[in-house]
Amino acid sequence: MTDSTMTLSRPGDTASRDGFAHLLHAEWTKFRTIRGWAVATVVAMLVTILLGVYGGAHSQNECPSGPCRFFLPTGPGGEAVTDTFYFVHRPLTADGSITAQVTSLSSVIESDLTPQGPARTQPALVPWSKAGLIVTADPRRGSAYAAVMATGSHGVRMQWNYTGDAAGLAGRASAASPRWLRLIRSGDVITGYDSADGTRWTTIGTVSLPGLTPTVQAGLFVTSPAYSVPASSGISGASASGGPTDTTATFDRVSLRGGPSGSSWTGTTVGGARNSPYATGSEAGYHRTDDAYVVTGSGDIAPDISDGTPIDGSLAGMFIGLIAVVVVGALFITAEYRRGLIRVTLAASPRRGRVLAAKAIVLGGVTFLAGLIGVAGAIWLADPILRANGNSVYPVSTLTEVRVIAGTAALVAVAALFALGIGAILRSGTGAVAVVVTAIILPYLLTAAFPVLPAGAADWLLRVTPAAGFAIKQTIPQYPQVAASYTPSQGYFPLAPWAGFAVLCGYAAVALALAAFLLRRRDA
Amino acid sequence: MRHALNAEWTKLRTLSSTSWLLLAAAALTVAVSAAAAAATSCPAGHCAEDPAKISFTGIYLGQAVVAVLAVTVISGEYGTCMIRLTLAAMPGRISVLAAKAATLTGLVLLTGAIAVAGSLLAGRALLTGHGFTPAHGYPALTLGDGPVLRAAIGSALYLALIALLSLGVATVIRDPAPAIGTVLGLLYLDPIIAAVLHDAHWHNIIERYAPMTAGLAIQATTNLSSLPISPWAGLGVLAGWAAGALLLGGLLFRLRDA
């Protein structure tokens, strides 16, 4: 409040400003002196932490020969990556280029993998099988790279550093319509080109790979990600069946300029020994016929979204805490109606909207703090236990971690405020708890935890119901260049984290606004 | 006992909230079932969906309304101190609770039957139009089909058992808001926690012994051999939960002052 309005306003207004502080103090006193509410809030916090720790302690990552340590490489951007491919390479110095023509690309699925004898194979179209040229800092997994490639059904692409992806020529490479690919290195800068005829070249993209060593490895690569078919859904989450695939590509007219003289092509299986059962096919290798190279590979060069544990996997207890604070939020107003205390409250402070505001501030503050301690405790305490048990926890940026922790705490607080609003509207604690719990928890249950609804209906429910708010805890983004089942039951929400949270806030805001209106209109 | 029954029936019948809640339970069950059926389609045959289960999806929401009614039956009396009057007039506390349970079960079974019939009709009409046809291996849903009849009767029984479970929990907790919070947490949270924990051991236990997941096994009509618990055994598990809650509630009801 400015000085000018102070002089214009009535003398009572300074008092009413103090009055709001008093009101806050009164509501805080009510909250902390009712033992059940304080206990419920603390229990909500502790359950969140303890269940997180319990989950970490009981998720032993088992390999056939006992507990295993599973190494998840990280890319230059800090994200977990899968980096497995067959690489036919030569050294390349500071400035140079590599050019080749992809004349065929075909894949097989390996089925009936048995310890005895080779797997049976059947031809298949693997949409994100890749065959092309790559320049990589060194063959260590997770190192910086830039590549141009022909793919199974996504045309020519240029990809770099695992997450970068740009589209080139459409269509599939074949002997009749081969795809010409070229990478030109100039210091740290690598430019990718494609061409249908080898004479007219189009730039797909230019990327800078800072800190590239003077001599890098350049050559031909082939990868072929595991295919997976989402199978039955149920309480165990959607299980998927699948298997490794192999892709074979023919490269013609391969030429490399800028390599040291006397070097020759070497074949390497990069990231060969992996724990994931579907990573490497058995047939990787290459052979040369005249100018042509026939290369077979398996795996993928892409962000990893299936082999690790996301940090929000430690938040099982948050759901119990959520229901506890919803009960407290509903009781914070309905208990006053039940005991007739609301008349005393409104007699002491006749401006009813302010009473509701004071209640909202106290409730929101307390539940946010309890949520913050609970969620941060669960994630930070469970993390070392998960790692000690051989799980790979997906690395996330500090910003994402702050968003998940503070956002989930805010989700808990906003749910309590939603219950406060509905409680003031219905004036019945039972009704308010039932409405808020079914509105927030039931859509999540039916779509994510125990998926009984088809994916389309699930996405729709998670856009329009308050359960959209759970999007705030999603940490693994959807990547268009990684084929996976991006459904709520796999932890992918249809709305962006803050957008989903805004939907929940919208519900709470409408409930509180209606509550303020009705509180003023109705007799207590 | 007849007097107790008559008294409880009068209380339940004359509260306007009872008829509203029962109406809401039936209407919401049918509405959600119809919405789920409208959202499901089977364009090519051999789909993973179980048409009977889809048709009864509304039970997931209907049970919450039934739980509210059941909690109110006992907690409402504590809120208005009516309970002292009730117990002064009928000192036999177990017969009071039994009379409450009996009238509640009757009303919920009736409502459940209407809700299930409505859901089945809606599901039958909508699913046939969405590819669940005899040509795709799905005969139209009819009560003449043994498993469908079992799923329909079982869903109504499921609602009655949820009412009894809620009555028992509310008798233990007495305060209505925490009581409904506990009931809904018990029903909805078990599968969520199992899913988030990603622990095969817990999945297994919760699929078979949690009240909602076990009880709703009664709705399955396809792939019966892959069910973690057989339909009637699952409903039996829920009955066990309800009996346990009522026993504990009855014991505390006798021991504590009102």
Chai-1 contact restraints between the chains, C-beta under 6 A:
chainA,res_idxA,chainB,res_idxB,connection_type,confidence,min_distance_angstrom,max_distance_angstrom,comment,restraint_id
A,G55,B,L197,contact,1.0,0.0,6.0,A-B,restraint_1
A,H58,B,D199,contact,1.0,0.0,6.0,A-B,restraint_2
A,I235,B,P191,contact,1.0,0.0,6.0,A-B,restraint_3
A,I235,B,H203,contact,1.0,0.0,6.0,A-B,restraint_4
A,I235,B,E207,contact,1.0,0.0,6.0,A-B,restraint_5
A,I235,B,T213,contact,1.0,0.0,6.0,A-B,restraint_6
A,S236,B,H203,contact,1.0,0.0,6.0,A-B,restraint_7
A,G237,B,A195,contact,1.0,0.0,6.0,A-B,restraint_8
A,A316,B,I193,contact,1.0,0.0,6.0,A-B,restraint_9
A,A316,B,V196,contact,1.0,0.0,6.0,A-B,restraint_10
A,A316,B,L197,contact,1.0,0.0,6.0,A-B,restraint_11
A,F319,B,L189,contact,1.0,0.0,6.0,A-B,restraint_12
A,F319,B,I192,contact,1.0,0.0,6.0,A-B,restraint_13
A,I323,B,G181,contact,1.0,0.0,6.0,A-B,restraint_14
A,I323,B,G185,contact,1.0,0.0,6.0,A-B,restraint_15
A,V327,B,A177,contact,1.0,0.0,6.0,A-B,restraint_16
A,V327,B,P178,contact,1.0,0.0,6.0,A-B,restraint_17
A,V327,B,G181,contact,1.0,0.0,6.0,A-B,restraint_18
A,A330,B,A177,contact,1.0,0.0,6.0,A-B,restraint_19
A,L331,B,A177,contact,1.0,0.0,6.0,A-B,restraint_20
A,R338,B,G79,contact,1.0,0.0,6.0,A-B,restraint_21
A,G429,B,P176,contact,1.0,0.0,6.0,A-B,restraint_22
A,G429,B,A177,contact,1.0,0.0,6.0,A-B,restraint_23
A,T430,B,V68,contact,1.0,0.0,6.0,A-B,restraint_24
A,T430,B,V71,contact,1.0,0.0,6.0,A-B,restraint_25
A,T430,B,P176,contact,1.0,0.0,6.0,A-B,restraint_26
A,T430,B,A177,contact,1.0,0.0,6.0,A-B,restraint_27
A,T430,B,I180,contact,1.0,0.0,6.0,A-B,restraint_28
A,V433,B,A177,contact,1.0,0.0,6.0,A-B,restraint_29
A,V433,B,I180,contact,1.0,0.0,6.0,A-B,restraint_30
A,V433,B,G181,contact,1.0,0.0,6.0,A-B,restraint_31
A,A434,B,A64,contact,1.0,0.0,6.0,A-B,restraint_32
A,A434,B,V68,contact,1.0,0.0,6.0,A-B,restraint_33
A,A434,B,I180,contact,1.0,0.0,6.0,A-B,restraint_34
A,V437,B,L184,contact,1.0,0.0,6.0,A-B,restraint_35
A,T438,B,A64,contact,1.0,0.0,6.0,A-B,restraint_36
A,I441,B,Y188,contact,1.0,0.0,6.0,A-B,restraint_37
A,L445,B,Y188,contact,1.0,0.0,6.0,A-B,restraint_38
A,L445,B,I192,contact,1.0,0.0,6.0,A-B,restraint_39
A,A449,B,P191,contact,1.0,0.0,6.0,A-B,restraint_40
A,A449,B,I192,contact,1.0,0.0,6.0,A-B,restraint_41
A,A449,B,A195,contact,1.0,0.0,6.0,A-B,restraint_42
A,F450,B,P191,contact,1.0,0.0,6.0,A-B,restraint_43
A,P454,B,A39,contact,1.0,0.0,6.0,A-B,restraint_44
A,P454,B,T40,contact,1.0,0.0,6.0,A-B,restraint_45
A,A457,B,A39,contact,1.0,0.0,6.0,A-B,restraint_46
